[in-house]
Amino acid sequence: MTAKVEKMQRFWNRAAVFVYGVILPLACLIMALGDSIPYALFVFWFGFPYIEQMGMDHTRQKELRR
């Protein structure tokens, strides 16, 4: 792996920890307290692995073209 790809992988790992470790529990807490279900966040949570994969593929393709 090149340094740029490793840097992007660290970014996506941190983003995943933030989304699944901070935002998801907070949204569940808000829902438990009686607020409405955040449907947009559910789409993002289920789509996040695909977004991450596409971002990493894009970075790898850019590095191959260099």
N, C-alpha and C positions, 0 to 999 in steps of 0.2 A: 504494500500500500504506500502510496505517496503521502507526503506530509499534508497536502491539501485534503486528500480523501480522509485521512485520519482525523483532521481537524473538523471536517463536516460530520464524521461519525460521532465524535464527541458532542458536537452541537445537537445532533438528533437524539443522542442518548439523554442529554440534559433536558431537552424539550419533552421527551417521553416521561421522564421522572416528574417534571412539572405538571404535565397534563394529567397523568394517571395517579400521581401521588399527592397533588395539591388541589387541582381543579375538580377532579371527580369526587373526592370525599366532601369538598365544600358544596358541590351541587347536590349530592345525596343528603347532606345535612339540611340544606335549604328546602329540598323536597320534603324531608321528614317534618320540618317545621310548618308545612302547609302551603308552600308556594307552588306554582305550577311547574310542570315538568319542562326542563330546557331541551326541547327537541333538537335545536341546532347543535347543542353540545354533544348529543348522542350521535348525530351524524359525523361530527368531527372526531369523536372518540373511536368510532368504528372505521372511519376513513384514514385515521392518522398513520397506521402502518403502511398504507398504500401511498400516502403523501411522502412519508419518509423514504420508501423504496424508490419512488420516482425522483426525489431529490438526490439520492445517492447515485442512481443510474446517470442522471444528468452530470453530476460532478465527475464520475468515472469517464464518461464520454468526452468531457472537456479535457481531462487529463490525457486521454489517449490521442486526442487531436494535437496536443502540444508537441 
